[in-house]
Amino acid sequence: MLKLGKHKVKLIFDTYKFGNGLYVGLEDENGEFFDDLTTNLLGAGYLANIDCGFVQEGSVWGNDYIKWLEKNGLAKRTGNVARSGFNTYAEMKFVLE
């Protein structure tokens, strides 16, 4: 379990049904859904690289997930950026082991 603010969470990995891209979410210490980390942007014309997903930049519900992922060695930026609606998403390469 990893500390995220006052919560203990763990990463969960799956694939999106549309496009088969990498889905990364968070579960709390009770195994309950906590939040989505990645966003499927295939419908907006973006396809993430293998082992990568798009994570919204800035604060989401008071959490800066990109900084948290990098600080904990869970993912790093690839340098690719996507835009959809009013949001900007950084492509992150996740450590899947």
N, C-alpha and C positions, 0 to 999 in steps of 0.2 A: 504494500500500500504506500502511496505517495501523499505527502501533505500538500494541499491546495487551500491556502487560507486557513480556515478553522476546520476544514473537511479532510477526510482520508479517502482517497480515490485510487482506482486502477484503470489502466487503459484497456479497452476492448476493441478487437479488430474484427472486421467483417468486410463484405463487398456490397456495393450498391447494386440493386437489381438492374437498373438502367445504366448500361455501360461497363458494369463489372469493376468500377474503380474502387480504390481502398477507402473503406469507412473506418474512422477512428472515433470512439466515444469514450465516455467516462462512466464508471459505476462507483457507487459509494461503498463503504465498508460492509453494508448489509446486502450487497448484490443488487441494489436498486439503481435504475437509470438516474444519472446525475446530469449529463449534458452531452451534446454532440460537439466534437472538436472539428471535424471536417465537414465540408459542404460539397455536394455533387454539382459541379458546374458544367457537366456535359451538355445540358440543354442550352447553356449560354455560349457553347462553342469551345469550351476548354476541356482538355483531356490531360489529367495528371500523369506523370511518369510512373514507372513501376516503383512500388514501395513509397509512393508519395500521395499526399492529399492536400487540398486547399483549406487553409485555416484563416478565419477572419482576422484582419489586423486590428489592433487597438483593443479597447476594453469591451468584453462581452460579459454582461451580468456582473461587472466589477472585477473580472479576471482578464489579465493579459495572457492568453493561452500561449502565444508565440514565445514570449519571454520565459514563461514557465516551462515549456517544452525544451527550450534551449538550455536553460539553467539546470534542468534535471537530466540532460544528455539523452532525451527521448527522441528528438528530431532536430534537424537543422534546415535552414533556408536553402533552396536551390538557386534562388535568384529570379525565378519566374514569378510573375504577379498576374492575377486575374481581376477583372472588375465586373461586378454584376449589381445592378440597381445602384444604391448609394454606398455599397461596401466594396472594399478592396481586400483581396485574399492573397496570402503568400503561399506558394507551393512549398511544402515541408516534406523532407525525406525522413521517414520514420525508421527507428531502430526496431526491427520486428523480432529480435531474439530475446 
